[in-house]
Amino acid sequence: MESEASDETATVASLLPLASVSQQPYFSELLSFTLDRLHKEPELLRVDAERIRRQMQEVAVGNYRAFISAADALLSIREEVTAIDKHLESLIAEIPKLTSGCTEFIDSAEQILEKRKMNQTLLANHSTLLDLLEIPQLMDTCVRNGNYDEALDLEAFVCKLSTMHPRIPVIQALAAEVRQTTQALLSQLLQKLRSNIQLPECLRIIGYLRRIGVFSEYEMRLQFLRCREAWLTGILDDLDQKNAYEYLKGMINCHRMHLFDVVNQYRAIFADDTSGSEENYDGGLLFSWAMHRITSLLKTLKIMLPRIMEGGSLSNILDQCMYCAMGLGWVGLDFRGLLPSLFEEAVLDLFSKNMGTAIENFQVMLDSHRWVTIPSVGFPASGLGDESQEDVTPPSYLMEHAPLAVFVNGVSAALNELRPCAPISLKHLIAQELVKGLKAVSDSLLRYNATRVLKDNESVLFLSLCRAFIEVAFPHCATCFGRCYPGGAASIMDAKSLFDEIARLLATSSSRELPKPVQKTEAKAVSEDADQQIVENGLTPKISNGEANADATEGSDANEKEQTVPLSACEEKPDEVMLDSHRWVTIPSVGFPASGLGDESQEDVTPPSYLMEHAPLAVFVNGMCHRSDLIASPEIV
């Protein structure tokens, strides 16, 4: 039993986390205590700890002076050791500096001795050296005053003197100063080549450069072209790049005048050395440089042409480029064959941007359009799409449909910008862009019809707009295109099949009353018969309140009756309705007449097409045309 107890004690002791081996006996003793003894052990330990603490306090009080002295001594020793350590480190760090300082002192002392010897030699030859030392100043004065011949004579004398006495330091120092002055002379000559100088001055400068002898013949040709390149670049950098048109004009004029002069100067200066084989002698430097300038000109044209937003400006730039290329053709630099692709791209890009603007304005106007009945004078049933007709004024009928008026004005503006510079090679591409724009309008109308819920009277007006697009706007755009490209109207009219969906929409809605083309004879008959009621867009302009309410009641419930605005109410003051619902956006303009307005003797009283840009005014003018007995039959061209 005792052996088993001892084994258990050993096992428990081995499991205890002992701090050190010295505590092992105490733990063994604890394991041998009884339960009562273990309960008393904490109290006994507390008493022992209190006793030991009191003893320590008594010892500290009795020997506090020794403790303080020991602490002070320890602190003092620690500070002194730290100071010694720092001084030792600084000493170790300063030893290499001391060594290098000694070495520098030795070197400087040797240099001082050498200078002293040189000063003694200088003193012995003072008078001779004084005359020689004035040569650099004299040469510098000659360079500053432009006396290049005298300066080069002094340079040749010093070079000869340096060759005869290569070991004399004074002569070598003199030669070094002269070389510096020669470099200044060289820089001044090259700077003159970078300025606006004529052929005689170029010949003199090249002669001076040959006397200096710094460049070989090939290097001299290269330096000449580099300097003239820097001069041309400086002229181009001074041009204002904010205005693309003015910048291109200045750049083309610069190349036309100065590039021609530089080529002639090069051939005149270096003509004696080529012996009829210029390209073989200089490796084609002139050709390479000229190609670089032409390539740079074409790159600038490619970058700047898209910034020009006017067709007339593009046409002027093309004329300038052709004139420049024709002039440079006298020296073999005719680049007219490289211009068409650049200007075709610019023209196509300009037309595409204008068409995109027209489509965007149409979509904005269509989304914000308010469908109200506008008094109409009808539209012609024939004559549209004929490019042979002289008058291509936008039909005034389009004033009844502000979105279409916006689009037609945009197309007219795009074609007006195209007309001054219309490449024949772009005929089909321009036609495709125009057809693409018309297709975008058609898609917008179909999408609008599919996504919007329109009332009966609004649906009639929307279908009237669709019919005007097919029978008026589309043929008019084809006619305008035919004026830019003779015979081009047919290519636009051939694309009418793209609008079959609009035609089907109109066919399926045939039960609704749509506006019919008003013939001239019919218009006169209607206007001359005072007892007959004028028909506008297939609708009577004046409907009594009772008739309007009856029409609104048919096929609609009570809620729709409350929300529907009677047609007569919309027609009483359509100009006010349009003004309240008008969305103020910029519409491309085709201009308006500057004279002839207010002349009652003129036969043509067609409403001005300029009013298509201002829908509320167009509504008002159309209403006045119908309600006035003074105008018998206003015809729309």
ABEGO torsion letter per residue (X at the ends): XAAAAAAAAAAAAAABBBABAAAAAAAAAAAABBAAAAAAAAAAAAAAAAAAAAAAAAAAAAAAAAAAAAAAAAAAAAAAAAAAAAAAAAAAAAAAAAAAAAAAAAAAAAAAAAAAAAAAAAAAAAAAAAAAAAAAAAAAAAAAAGBAAAAAAAAAAAAAAAAABAABAAAAAAAAAAAAAAAAAAAAAAAAAABBBBAAAAAAAAAAAAAAGABBAAAAAAAAAAAAAAAAAAAAAABBAABAAAAAAAAAAAAAAAAAAAAAAAAAAAAAAAGGBAAAAAGGAAAAAAAAAAAAAAAAAAAAAAABABAAAAAAAAAAAAAAAAAAAAAGABAAAAAAAAAAAAAAAAAAAAAAAAAAAAAAAAAABBBBBBBBAEBBABGBGBAABABABBBAAAAABAAAAAAAAAAAAAAAAAAABBBAAAAAAAAAAAAAAAAAAAAAAAAAAAABBBBAAAAAAAAAAAAAAAAAAAAAAAAAAAAABBGAAAAAAAAAAAAAAAAAAAAAAAABBBBBBBBAAAAAAAAABAABBBBBGGBBABBBAAAAAAAAABGBBAAAAAABBBAAAAAABAAAAAAAABBBBBBBBAEBBABGBGBAABABABBBAAAAABAAAAAAAAAAAAABAABABBBBX
